[in-house]
Structure formats: structure tokens, C-alpha cells
Amino acid sequence: MEIFFQQIVNGLVQGSVYALVALGYTMVYGILGLINFAHGEVVMIGAMLALSSLNAMLGWGMPPLLALPLSLAFTMLGCMALGYGIERIAYRPLRHAPRLAPLITAIGVSIVLQNLAMMVWGRQYHAFPQMIANNTHTLAGAIINDVQIIIFITALAIMAGLMVVVHRTRLGRAMRAVAEDQHAAQLMGVDINRVISITFMLGSALAAVAGLMVSANYGLAHYYMGFLLGLKAFTAAVLGGIGNLRGAMLGGLLLGLIESLGAGYIGDLTGGFMGSNYQDVFAFFVLIAVLVLRPSGLLGERLAERA
């Protein structure tokens, strides 16, 4: 049972990160019907910006408890600017093009961001500075550290805050109106270009937080780290119902649990033939199963109606 509870803890922590990234996918798809495959690279850029800014601030002698929030704010602003630039330059001119065009463009933007990051930060892995003592705690036989606790609580708080923004604010009403019918929203006085840009910026801000969380949890950052993470988060969005915010949250947590439990027990199930290093296959098994058995996801998808 200790192994079971340990995998549950690991899965919830990892799943909360998947959920944050999946929200970026699902918000953009809900409004534009576009899969932004460059979103994983925004997570990577967030991790790299956080790493560089933290190292700079710590090198200036700034206390870690001050450097971390300042670094997070800088990283979020940087990723929001990147998200705005991607939408404005790469996607807006193709908004009324056939759907294949923006999809290919998204893959191209992903490759461009990967190579830019490699040119700026290099190919090597970068160690993430340890900001807190990171004490460990035992819960029902499972071991959890302070960083994991902070990641999980912060992710839940951010997701709750996003739901409040979407369902309780004027901006949220505008986002839902654009997702329902862009032309009708425009006739009612909604600036759809502004709403779409803000949606990209919100998703990029969540990606920045996720990038910092992943790097802090594993202690590493790398120019290629966003590719697989982005695919898994996309799987989580599809699992919950892409275009559905609650579905992205549920899908992220479920995918994290499935992946973690699979990694913990795959060795026993295969008689030692496969080990925990095969945990990535579970995400793609889930993606295939959902697309075959329930393409709309667990909670159903909400599509933006487009002319």
C-alpha cells in the first residue's frame, strides 16, 4: 500500500502541472478551434527564463524568498509577451485560412522556439537552484517534500482563480461570448482580437508557472523539455474534453495518476520486462483510447463556432 499511496502523491503533483498546461491548450481551442502545438515550448521558455532570472538575482545577493516571486513575475511577463507575439504574428493572419495552415504553422513555431532556446541556453541540461530547505514529510506511508506541496497547492489555487476569471468577470463573459459565436460577439461590441490576444497571454502565463514548477520539481531545465510535456498536456486536454476548462483540470489530474500508477506497477504486470522508464507510453495509450472510444472527452468538448 505504501507504493500505491506514493504513486498517488506523485501522480497528483505531476497531474496538477499537466492541468495547468492543458488549460492553455483548451482555452485557445475553445475560442479559435486551433491546437497551439507551440504551447509546450512556451512552458520550456518559461523554465529557462525563470532559471536565468533566478541565477542572476541570487548572484546579486538577493534573498531567495524575494528572488523567487520576482523571478516568477518576470517569467510570466516574458511568456505573456511571447504568447501575444505568437498570436499576433503567426496565427492572426491565418485565422480564416483552412485549418491545416495554422496547424502547420503551430508546429513550425514550436521548432523555431526550440532552436532559439538551444542557441541562447545551449544543448546542455541546466541545474535549477534550490530555493528552500525542501524537507520531506510522510503521509500514509508516502513521502512528499515541500516543493511538491507548494506545486500542488499553487496549481489548485491558480486553477480556481482562472475559473473565477472566466465565470465571474467581464473578461470571462467576453471570452465565452467569442467562443460561442465570434460574429455575434463582435456585433455586441466585443473586441474579438483583444479577447483572443488576452486568451493567449493567460495561457502563456499559466505555461510560465508550469515551467517553473517542473524545473523546481526535477531540479533541471532543458531546451527540449517542453516537447513531451506539451504532448502529454494535450492528451490531458483531450481526455477531459478539449475546449472545456473543467475537463482540462480533470484530464490533467487523471493523466498524472494513470501515468504514475502505471510506472509503479508496470514492472510487476510485465514480470520485469518493462520498467518505470516506460511511463510515457501510458499517456499515448490514453490518447488513442479516448480518440477511439470517446472523442469528445470525459466532460465533452465545447467548440468555438466559426463561420
C-alpha positions in Angstrom: 0.0 0.0 0.0 2.9 2.4 0.6 3.8 2.1 -3.1 0.2 2.8 -4.0 0.0 5.9 -1.9 3.4 7.1 -3.1 2.3 6.9 -6.7 -0.9 8.7 -5.9 1.1 11.6 -4.4 3.4 11.7 -7.4 0.5 11.5 -9.8 -1.4 14.4 -8.2 1.7 16.6 -8.3 2.5 15.7 -11.9 -1.1 15.9 -12.9 -1.5 19.4 -11.5 1.3 20.6 -13.8 -0.4 18.8 -16.7 -3.6 20.5 -15.9 -2.0 24.0 -15.9 -0.5 23.4 -19.3 -3.7 21.7 -20.6 -5.7 24.8 -19.7 -3.6 26.8 -22.2 -4.4 24.3 -25.0 -8.1 24.2 -24.1 -8.6 28.0 -23.8 -7.2 28.6 -27.3 -9.1 25.7 -28.8 -12.3 26.8 -27.1 -12.1 30.2 -28.7 -10.4 29.6 -32.1 -10.7 25.9 -32.7 -6.9 25.9 -33.0 -4.5 23.4 -31.4 -1.5 25.5 -30.4 1.3 22.9 -30.6 3.8 25.6 -29.7 2.4 25.8 -26.2 4.8 23.2 -24.8 7.7 25.3 -26.0 6.2 28.3 -24.1 6.5 26.2 -21.0 10.1 25.5 -21.8 10.9 29.2 -22.4 9.2 29.9 -19.0 11.5 27.4 -17.3 14.6 28.9 -19.0 13.6 32.5 -18.2 13.0 31.5 -14.6 16.3 29.8 -14.3 18.2 32.7 -15.8 16.5 35.3 -13.8 16.8 33.3 -10.5 20.6 32.8 -11.1 21.0 36.5 -11.8 19.1 37.6 -8.8 20.8 35.2 -6.5 24.1 36.3 -7.9 23.3 39.8 -6.9 22.9 38.6 -3.4 19.1 38.9 -3.3 17.4 36.7 -0.6 15.8 33.5 -2.2 12.3 34.3 -0.8 12.4 37.7 -2.6 14.1 36.4 -5.7 11.5 33.6 -6.4 8.4 35.8 -6.7 10.3 38.5 -8.7 11.6 35.8 -11.0 8.1 34.3 -11.4 6.7 37.7 -12.2 9.4 38.4 -14.8 8.9 34.9 -16.3 5.1 35.3 -16.6 5.5 38.7 -18.2 8.1 37.3 -20.6 5.8 34.4 -21.6 2.8 36.6 -21.9 4.7 38.8 -24.3 5.8 35.7 -26.2 2.2 34.4 -26.3 1.0 37.7 -27.7 3.7 37.8 -30.3 2.9 34.2 -31.4 -0.8 35.0 -31.8 -0.2 38.4 -33.5 2.5 37.3 -35.9 1.9 33.6 -36.6 -1.8 32.9 -36.0 -3.9 36.0 -36.6 -3.1 36.3 -40.3 -4.2 32.7 -40.7 -7.4 33.0 -38.7 -9.7 32.5 -41.7 -7.4 30.1 -43.5 -8.1 26.4 -43.9 -7.4 24.6 -40.5 -4.4 22.8 -41.8 -2.5 26.1 -42.3 -2.5 27.2 -38.7 -1.7 23.7 -37.6 1.4 23.5 -39.7 2.3 27.0 -38.5 2.0 25.9 -34.9 4.4 23.0 -35.5 6.8 25.5 -37.2 6.6 27.9 -34.3 7.4 25.0 -31.9 10.5 24.2 -33.9 11.6 27.8 -34.1 11.3 28.2 -30.3 13.2 25.0 -29.6 16.1 26.2 -31.8 16.1 29.7 -30.4 16.3 28.3 -26.9 19.2 26.0 -28.0 21.0 29.0 -29.4 20.5 31.1 -26.3 20.9 28.5 -23.5 22.8 25.7 -25.2 22.1 22.0 -25.5 23.2 21.0 -22.0 20.9 20.4 -19.0 20.8 23.3 -16.5 20.6 22.7 -12.8 17.8 24.6 -11.1 18.8 26.3 -7.9 17.4 25.0 -4.6 15.3 27.8 -3.1 14.1 26.2 0.1 15.2 23.6 2.5 12.8 21.1 0.9 12.0 19.0 3.9 10.3 15.7 3.5 7.1 14.5 5.1 5.4 11.2 5.5 1.7 10.8 4.6 0.1 7.4 4.8 3.5 5.8 4.1 4.1 8.1 1.1 6.9 10.6 1.1 6.2 14.2 -0.1 8.5 17.2 0.0 7.9 20.9 0.5 8.4 21.7 -3.2 5.7 19.1 -4.2 3.3 20.5 -1.6 3.8 24.1 -2.9 3.4 22.9 -6.5 0.1 21.1 -5.8 -1.4 23.9 -3.7 -0.3 26.6 -6.1 -1.7 24.8 -9.1 -5.1 24.3 -7.4 -5.2 28.0 -6.4 -4.3 29.1 -9.9 -7.0 26.8 -11.5 -9.6 28.1 -9.0 -8.6 31.7 -9.8 -8.9 31.0 -13.6 -12.4 29.6 -13.1 -13.4 32.8 -11.2 -12.0 35.0 -14.0 -13.8 33.0 -16.7 -17.2 32.8 -15.0 -17.3 35.9 -12.8 -15.7 38.7 -14.7 -16.4 40.9 -17.7 -13.4 39.5 -19.5 -14.6 36.0 -18.8 -18.0 36.8 -20.3 -16.3 38.2 -23.4 -14.2 35.1 -23.7 -17.2 32.8 -23.5 -19.1 35.0 -26.0 -16.3 34.8 -28.5 -16.1 31.1 -28.0 -19.8 30.8 -28.6 -20.0 33.0 -31.8 -17.3 35.4 -32.9 -19.5 37.4 -35.3 -22.3 37.8 -32.8 -19.9 38.8 -30.1 -18.4 41.4 -32.4 -21.8 42.8 -33.2 -22.4 43.2 -29.5 -19.3 45.3 -29.2 -16.7 42.7 -28.1 -13.2 43.4 -29.4 -12.5 39.8 -30.5 -8.9 40.5 -31.4 -8.2 41.8 -27.9 -10.0 38.9 -26.3 -8.1 36.3 -28.3 -4.8 38.0 -27.5 -5.6 38.0 -23.8 -6.5 34.4 -24.0 -3.1 33.5 -25.5 -1.5 35.7 -22.8 -3.4 34.0 -20.0 -2.4 30.6 -21.3 1.2 31.6 -21.6 1.2 32.9 -18.0 0.0 29.5 -16.9 2.7 27.9 -19.0 5.3 30.1 -17.3 4.2 28.9 -13.9 4.2 25.3 -15.1 7.7 25.6 -16.5 9.0 26.9 -13.1 7.1 24.1 -11.3 8.6 21.4 -13.5 12.1 22.7 -13.2 11.8 23.1 -9.4 10.4 19.6 -9.0 13.0 17.9 -11.1 15.9 20.3 -10.5 16.6 20.6 -14.2 15.8 22.7 -17.3 16.5 21.8 -20.9 15.7 23.3 -24.3 13.8 20.2 -25.3 11.8 19.7 -22.1 8.6 21.3 -23.5 8.0 18.9 -26.4 6.9 15.7 -24.5 5.3 17.8 -21.7 3.2 19.6 -24.3 2.1 16.3 -25.9 1.1 15.0 -22.5 -0.8 18.1 -21.6 -2.6 18.0 -25.0 -3.5 14.4 -24.2 -4.9 15.6 -20.8 -7.0 18.2 -22.6 -8.4 15.6 -25.0 -9.0 13.2 -22.1 -11.1 15.8 -20.2 -12.7 17.3 -23.3 -10.7 19.9 -25.2 -12.3 23.3 -25.0 -13.7 22.5 -21.6 -11.8 24.2 -18.7 -13.1 21.7 -16.0 -12.2 18.9 -18.4 -8.6 20.1 -18.8 -8.2 20.2 -15.0 -9.8 16.7 -14.6 -7.9 15.3 -17.5 -4.5 16.6 -16.2 -5.0 15.1 -12.7 -6.3 11.8 -14.2 -3.4 11.5 -16.6 -0.9 12.2 -13.9 -2.4 9.5 -11.7 -2.6 7.0 -14.7 1.0 7.6 -15.6 2.3 7.4 -12.0 0.4 4.3 -11.2 1.4 2.7 -14.4 5.1 3.5 -13.8 4.8 2.0 -10.3 3.2 -1.3 -11.3 4.3 -1.9 -14.9 7.2 -4.0 -13.7 5.0 -6.3 -11.7 2.4 -6.5 -14.6 5.1 -7.4 -17.2 7.2 -9.7 -15.0 10.1 -7.2 -15.1 10.1 -7.0 -18.8 9.2 -3.3 -18.7 10.2 -0.8 -16.1 9.2 2.7 -14.9 11.2 4.2 -17.7 8.3 3.2 -20.0 5.8 5.5 -18.1 5.5 7.9 -21.1 3.7 5.2 -23.1 0.6 5.4 -20.9 -0.1 9.0 -22.0 -0.3 7.9 -25.6 -2.3 4.8 -24.8 -4.8 7.1 -23.1 -4.8 9.4 -26.1 -5.5 6.6 -28.5 -8.2 5.1 -26.3 -10.0 8.4 -25.9 -9.9 9.2 -29.6 -11.3 5.7 -30.4 -13.9 5.3 -27.6 -14.9 8.9 -26.6 -13.5 11.6 -29.0 -15.4 14.3 -27.1 -13.6 13.5 -23.8 -14.9 12.8 -20.4 -16.8 16.0 -19.9 -17.4 16.8 -23.6 -15.8 19.4 -25.7 -17.0 22.9 -26.3 -16.3 24.2 -29.8 -16.0 27.8 -30.9 -18.5 28.3 -33.7 -16.8 29.7 -36.7 -18.0 31.0 -40.0 
